[in-house]
Amino acid sequence: MEPSVPNPSTNTERVERASGFVEAMLGREAAYHQHKEAAAYAGITLFAGIAGTAVVSKAWPPEWGTYTTTLAIGAATFLWVVILIFLRFQLTRRRWAALRVAACDRLLAAWLQVQPSDEALVLLPSAPRPPVSFCDKAANCIWGSKAAVRAVDTKESVYPGALVKELIAQEERGTNALKHERLILLTGWVFYIVLIVTALVRLHPDVAV
């Protein structure tokens, strides 16, 4: 009986399957990224519209008696906090998707040059990482923290080693999504401050500079 001969196409088939999976993942995350970006734009546009209307209107702030100043600041803060929570979720998920899109793109480009080895396509063992620190989470809520968003959960062994390593490397590199995210948040903070300042100036013109 002749010894079995390894099938030379086996590795090629694995590479094709892996490439197909990464391509599908790239397309899926790209669509998700666009959806979250559109939602974030809608949120900041809504807040900007409300704040802008209030600033140019003589009806802001409304007359609430003795507590007009406190209630005006409270109303503006409540509105901004609600919008900020919405923006934070949309922008965080958008950045997560951007990291995964960039990682998949780089990995596919690398595989065009060099075919991945069998070891690269083996599932990477589970290796939980330390949780995101409280400071990073807090900074992310207000301004955006690079370390607060992770592209892959290493607690579960579900992805090929090459993909996991590229996702983690992309976390370190980051993407321009964070810069754009901060620009959106800065716009919101500016409108919030303008809303507060306008109310204070109109309510206390005698102390306005």
N, C-alpha and C positions, 0 to 999 in steps of 0.2 A: 504493500500500500504506500503510495507516494505521500510525502508530507505536504500539508496544506500550505499554499502560497498566499501571503498577505495580499489583499486586494489593494492595488495602488491607487484606486479611485476613492478609497475610504476617506482619506484626509481631505481630498478635494471636495467631496460631498459635505463634509463637516464645515469646511470653510464657506462653502456656498450657503449652507443653512445659517451659519453665524452671520454672514454678511447680509443675508435676507432679513434676519431678525433685527440687526442694527439699523438697516435701512428703514424697516417698518417703524422701529422705535423713533428714529429721527423724524419721520413724517408725522407720527402721532404727536410727539412733543412739540413740533413746530406749530401744528394746528392749535394745540392747547395754549402755547405761548401767545399766539395771535388773539385767542379768545380772552385771555387774562389781560392783555394789553388794552384791548377794546373796552373791557369792563373798567379798568383803571382810568382810562381817558374819560369815560362816561361819568365816573365818580368825581373826578377833579373838575370837570366841566360844570357839573351840577353845583358843586360848592362855590366855584368861581362865579357862576351866574347868580346864586343867591346872595353872596357877599357883595358882588358888584352892584346889584340892584339896591341892596340896603345902603351902601355907601353913597350912591347918587340920589337916594330918595330922602326927602325931608321927614319921612315917617320913621326913620331909624335914628335913635332907638324909640320905641313906643313909650307912652307915658304910663308908668306903673306906680305912680305915687312916690312915697318915701324911699322905696327900695328899687327905684328905676335903675340906678347904676349897677347894683348887685345883680338884679335880674337880667339886665342887658348883657353883662359879662358872662353870667351863667348860661344864658341862651346861646350866645355865640360859641362858648366853650363846648356846650353840649352838642351843638350842631357839628363842630369841627371834630370832636371825639368820635361821633358816629361815622362821619365820613372817613376819618383817619383809620378806624378799625376796618372799614370796608376796603380802603386803599391798601392797608397793610397786608390783608389776606391776598388780594389780587396781585399785588406787586411781588410778594414773597413767592407765590406760586409761579408767577411769570419768570422770576429769576431762576427758580428751580428748573423750569422747563428750558430756559436759555442755557444753563449749564449742561444739561443733558443733550441738547441739540448740538452745542459746540463740541462736546466730547465725542458724540457719534460721528460728527463730520470729520474730526481729526483722525478717529480710528479708521474710518473707511478710506480716508486718503492714505493712511499708512499702509493699509492692507493692499492698496493698489500697487505699492512699491515692493513690499515684502509679504509673502504669504504667512499668516500666523502659524505658529507651531502647535503641535497637539497640546502641549502644556498650557499655552495661552488660551485655549478653548475649554479647558477643564474648569469646572465651577470652583471659584475661590472659596476656601473654608470660611465659615462664619467667624467673624471677629468684631464683636461690639466695640464701638468707640466711646470715649467719654462723652457725656451729654454736653450740649451747648451751654455755656456758662450763663448765669443770670445777667451779667453785665452785657454780654453780646445780645441776649434776648431783649433787654431794656433798650439798648442802643438801636436795635433793629426796629423797635416800635416807633421810635421818635425820628430816626434819621436813615437807618439802613446799615446793617453790619454784615460785612463779608463773611465772617465766621458763623453767622446765625443760620445760613442756608446750606444744606448738604444735598448733593446730587444723588446720593445712593445710601441706602440703609444696609450696612454691612452685618447686621444681626442675622440676616437670612442669606443663605447661600443659594442664590437664584440666577446669578449672572456669570458669564465666562470671566475668568481672571483678567484677561486683557481689557474687557469693558469696565470692570470694577476699578482697575488701576487707572484707566483713562478718566473715569468720572471723578475719582479722588484728585487726580492731577489737575483736572479742570476747576475743581473747587479752589485749589491753590492759585491758579492763574486768574480766575474770575472772568467776568465778561463786562462789556460796556452796559449791560442791563442795569448794573448797580448805579452807574453814573446817571443814567436816564431816570432811574427810580428816585434818586435823591433830588433830581431837578423837579420832578412832579411833587414830591413832598415839600420841597422848598417853596414851590408855588402856593401850595396849600397853607403853609405856615405864614407866608407873607400876607395872603388874603385874610387869615385869621387875625393877625396883628393889626392890619389896617381896619378891620371891622371893630376891634376893641378900641383902638385909638380914636376912630371917628366918633364912636359913642361917647367916649370920655370928653373929647373936645366940645361936642355939642351940648353935653350935659353940664360941663364946667368950663365955659368959655373964659371965665375970669382968671383961671389958673393956666390956661393954655399958653404955650410959649410961641 
